[in-house]
């Protein structure tokens, strides 16, 4: 097996081990991926995040239930602990900053945490408010830190209704703040209708989409 094939096998194995909630295996494969020279960001995206996506689908089709979900998340997090210290943080001429959190009434944070890792890997300063974040806290934390971006995650059709008000409060305080949103019930059209400056479908495109939105907001002022 050549090294590309071995790399593909490891990524596939990581995704499968997340689905099989096999923590020992995710950790072993995460270590192997480092030895093999696979970029930890790629291992997270194409291995762990891909696996978690499959887990979401198994839940939707009622093949998995809450206990399995939590075990899968544990297996993913254990491998993240191995990979995170090895992520090469990009050197930045300008250090960007972002306040991130999951909206009020919503405790889902697996996706938000993956997006956070991508910002950190790109050299951003991240202020993480966690999950179930009160509407006012986003704006308060942005004012406290002076972050240029506020990023909101949302996984439920009920909790996403809070987003327009949060955006209004942030923009009323400072229209130059860039607001990003993401999460399964959203799409680009809805994000724009809510008044966000940008949207990303996955953690893989989150940083790029944020930079595009940031430049657009800055360019408009
Ligand atoms: C895991 C999970 C849970 C876990 C969460 C564990 C945790 N600590 O996060 C647990 C078991 C706790 C849970 C609880 C509940 N859940 Co749940 N859960 C899920 C599930 C299966 C997967 C979500 C997930 O982690 N996906 C994997 C990650 C990697 O993907 P992601 O979150 O979409 O994130 C990616 C992108 O969206 C994007 N992204 C995400 N955020 C952001 C933010 C920004 C700024 C950007 C740019 C990008 C971005 O990047 C991420 C990585 O690529 C989904 C189903 C699904 N298919 O989505 C249901 C789901 C979201 N849950 C649902 C429900 C109903 C609940 C409960 C209410 C269940 C209950 N009856 O108690 C509670 C919620 C309680 C609450 N108040 O929040 C529903 C929501 C339905 C709705 N109304 O829309 C779903 C859709 C399942 C369903 N079909 O019924 N859940």
Boltz pocket constraint, residues with backbone or C-beta under 6 A from the ligand:
constraints:
  - pocket:
      binder: B
      contacts: [[A, 49], [A, 52], [A, 53], [A, 55], [A, 56], [A, 57], [A, 59], [A, 60], [A, 66], [A, 69], [A, 70], [A, 73], [A, 105], [A, 106], [A, 107], [A, 108], [A, 109], [A, 110], [A, 111], [A, 112], [A, 114], [A, 115], [A, 151], [A, 152], [A, 153], [A, 154], [A, 155], [A, 156], [A, 157], [A, 158], [A, 180], [A, 181], [A, 182], [A, 183], [A, 184], [A, 185], [A, 199], [A, 200], [A, 201], [A, 202], [A, 203], [A, 204], [A, 206]]
      max_distance: 6.0
